[in-house]
Amino acid sequence: MIDYLIIGQGLAGSILSYFLKKLNQKIIIIDNKHSLSASMLSAGTMNYVLGQRLAMPADAITIIPYALNFYKEIEKHSKKIMITNKPFIKIFNNIHEKEWYKKRILQDQYQPFIGKTIQPNEIKNIKNPNGGCYINKTYQLDTPSFLNWFQQQLLKNNELIFDKLNIKDLNITPQWIKWKTIKTKHIIFCDGQNIRFNPMFKNIPFYPSQGDVLTINSTQLDPNKIINHGKWLTPIAKNYYRYGATYLWQNINCMPSQIGYNELIQSLKKLTSANFNILNHSSGIRMIPSDKMPILGTHPLNQNIHIFNGFGSRGTISIPYFANFLANHLVKKIPLSKTINFKRFQ
């Protein structure tokens, strides 16, 4: 019998498995090869200020250093570079965003993170009539490489099964849960958008949002900078970039949408005068809780069924911190904060 059966090997499932194993727990992950995973569409950026107002989330000072230390720890194990410090440019879309920059640059708590201004047309082939600024202390995770390394380690240890879990196939008792030939003390659902179809968590007020992303090829863009103008343009290899993402709230069908494609093309042409070729159009689904806080914890009627979900578009930043929190809660019985505990929706 194992200790934890984890459903999903995206960022949430992979990182949670790491912290559980550090606490000497036996785990197996079931994964559907990241089908429709928002993790695979992530830009992987981590920065302290964001949005039109260049606001700093209250938890940024805590969770971003924690995430950086975690990814550096994984780099030591993998002997691969997975996290890099990248120049990040915020384009001002209008005069209001420029005014917010002027306010933030005078506030002490923002000065380490908000850099020098960028003049219109300063960045080659980037259209920014209202200017822009550098955002300091910005990092980027190579999410595909990170997940691939985890996948290889899990396979090597016989801890990963490629399959699609059907809830009806679970045999649940108060002492254990059985799926096919696997018997486990606990099961943790880290399966992102698939939680929509799980009857055990049907009362969680999620707002699913589909995100479309383009992969493009261009020889006329800066290969060393991340550009953000409400959507992000990030280099992934020499002359290759990803651009996204959209937020589609209605008629979500789990497939790349024509609406999303059209929005991305129009927006990208507004951002750059560079020539580009479209190589791929993909999509994923983010699960955003009504209060925009992560969802961790144990089912009220089944003490061996747990959830780890609801990170929206901030998974790269927040998952390491909360994965450690949940692992210690499950193994060492350390209480969860009410603001993140699944029980807040009861």
Secondary structure, 3 states (H helix, E strand, C coil): CEEEEEECCCHHHHHHHHHHHHCCCCEEEEECCCCCCCHHHCCCEECCCECCCCECCCCHHHHHHHHHHHHHHHHHHHCCCCEEECCEEEECCCHHHHHHHHHHCCCHHHCCCEEEEECCCCCCCECCCCCEEEECCCEEECHHHHHHHHHHHHHHCCCEEECCCCHHHEEECCCCEEECCEEEEEEEECCHHHHHHCHHHCCCCEEEEEEEEEEEECCCCCCCCEEECCCEEEEEECCEEEEECCCECCCCCCCCCHHHHHHHHHHHHHHECCCCEEEEEEEEEEEEECCCCCEEEECCCCCCEEEEECCCCCHHHHHHHHHHHHHHHHHHCCCCCCCCEHHHHC
